[in-house]
Amino acid sequence: MKNQRLHSIDILRALTMLLMIFVNDLWSLSHVPRWLLHTAAEVDGMGLSDAVFPAFLFIVGLSIPHAVKARLEKGASKVSVMLHILSRTFALLVMGLFMVNLENIDAAQLLIRKEYWQILMALAFMLIWNNYRNPMVFGVVPTILVKILGWIILAFLASIYQSASGNWMMIHWWGILGLIGWAYLLVALLYLWIGDKVWWLAVACIGLLLLNVNEFVRLLGVDLQLVVSASTHASVMLGVLTTVMYTQLAAKAQLKWLIPSLLGVALILIVFGFATRPEWGISKIRATPSWTSICAGISILAFVLLHFIADVKGRTSWAAFIAPAGSSTLTCYLMPYFAYAFVELLGWSLPAVLTDGAIGLLKSTLFALFVIQFTGLLNRIQIGLKI
């Protein structure tokens, strides 16, 4: 069957990125409702902020079968696809490493202001991983030289770095992009090996969920852990399974069973999550299996809803305004790093009334929408990351 891309995937990605920018801006507000915020590690529960990242992991999984098939259909070998997976992982890990160390930087000991370090970091990412459509930038500069400049900037930033504890750059944690990178690596390679065998993919999902459980109760009798929590891998693999269920049912002209099947999977995950909640609690920070399965179930339900609206009913125009967040997601994610640094350098600040309560939430919503529209503008002038 031809590799047909679903509108619902791009729309769900756009909505999730909109929410991610929104919740990441809540730090700038006061009197934010608790249900919107991250929940502390020791607290059993979760807010909206705790459900956004696993939704994004699920979407990464939704896209993997389409991306792999697109390359194979163009004649790429499995070895070249594997190398592409490795290169994408490397990019995500590098960006994640720098972003995490930005959080721990000692601004007082830098040769330059922290805001300049942040801007140069984001600029370097743009230079290295921009989607160059022509071999020459501005018709005169080879793209390879621009990429090299980006790496020189990162090397400079690393050379002047020092944390508050006096250490050089180190892995405190892998950051959002790093976590995505590790999960993408394993799951994409597994899909490349397994292919569209639904039941084997289901076994892989169960296996990764059990590895997540094993992080808490040692089901296997050994401390078997992946580089990062298996929770991240399980969320991505469930996205892969969802897409493959669609393609297999579509190939057999049995799409009428897709929504009931996915609703059944979502119900199983959510029931498992709440049934095991007394044992581990719901916690994003600790990546408990209860949190993993509940969030995965919610993500599947969101996909089902959007699939019905966008793919079944064909109603997609309502999402056009946020489309850049679905097609240029990494660029969109990077824009606030520029925005916050420039605002700080310029000494801008909003009146307290604009950062408080409901008005503050409106401000964060408008900021997220502005970032998305600015990303769309950059796309029109051929600026946007692609890894």
C-alpha positions, 0 to 999 in steps of 0.5 A: 500500500502507498505510504499515505500521510494522515492529516491527523498526525500533523494536526496533533503534532501542531496542537501538542507543540502549541501546548508545549510552548504554552506550558513552557511559558507558564514560568513567567506568570503568577497565580497559575492554576495548579492543574496546568502545572507540573506536579512535584515528584513526590506528589501522586498526580499530574497536571496538563504540563505533565501530559504534553511531553508523552503526547509528543513522544507518541507523535514521534512514534506515529511519524516513524513508519511514514518516514521510514517507508518514504525513504524505502520507497525512494530506493534507499537501502535499510543500511542508509535508513539506519544511518539516517536514524543515527544522524537524527539521533546524534542531532537530538542528543547534541541539542539536548546536551547544550540545552540542559547545560544552559539550565546549569550555567554559571552566568557570573563566570561566562566571558559573555552574557548568558543571553548571548550564549543562549542566542548563539547556541540556538543560532548554531543549531539553525546553521547546522541543521537548517533545511538548505534547499540550495547548495549556496546560501544567498547564492555565494556561500556554500552550505557546508561552510555555514554548517562548519560555522555552526559547529565552530560556534558550538565549540566556542560555547563549550570552551567557555562554559562553566556550571555553578558547581565549577564543572564543565558541560556534563550530562545532568539529564538528557533534556527533552530533545535528548530523551526523544533522541534515545527513544527515537533511536531504539524504536526506529531501529526496531521498526526497521527490523520488525516492519508492519507486523502488528502483533510483533509491534504489540509485543515490543510495546508490552516489553517496553512497558514491562521494562518501565515496570521493572525500573520499580519492582525488578520483575526480571530480578535484575536492574535492567535499564535502557539509557533513559527510562523505558517509559519514553520508548514505550510511548514512542512505540505505541505511536508506531503501533497506532500508525501500523494498525491504520495502514494494515486495516486500510490495506484490508479495507477494514478501517471501520475497525480502527477506531474501536480497536484504538479505543480498546487499546486506550481503555486497557492502558488507562485502566492499567494506569489507574489500577497500578496507581496505588503501587507507584503513583502517577508521576512524570518526574519519576516516569512511573508506569501508571503515568506512562500508560495513562498518558499514552491512553490519553494520546491515543484518544486524542489521535482517534478524535482528530483522525475522525475529524480530519481524516474521516470527515475531511475537516482540516481547515480549522487547523491551518492557523497552527500548521507551521507547528506541525510541519516545522516542529523543531524550529517552533520549539527553538524560537522561544530560546531566541525570544526569551534571551532577546527580551532579557537583553532589551530589558523588556518586562510586562506590567504585572496585570498582564502576567497574572491569572486569566490575563496571564494565561491569555498572554502565554496563549498569544505568545505560543500563537505568535511563535507558531506564526513567526515559524511560518514566516521563517518557512516562507523564506526557507529557514527551518530545521530538518534533521 
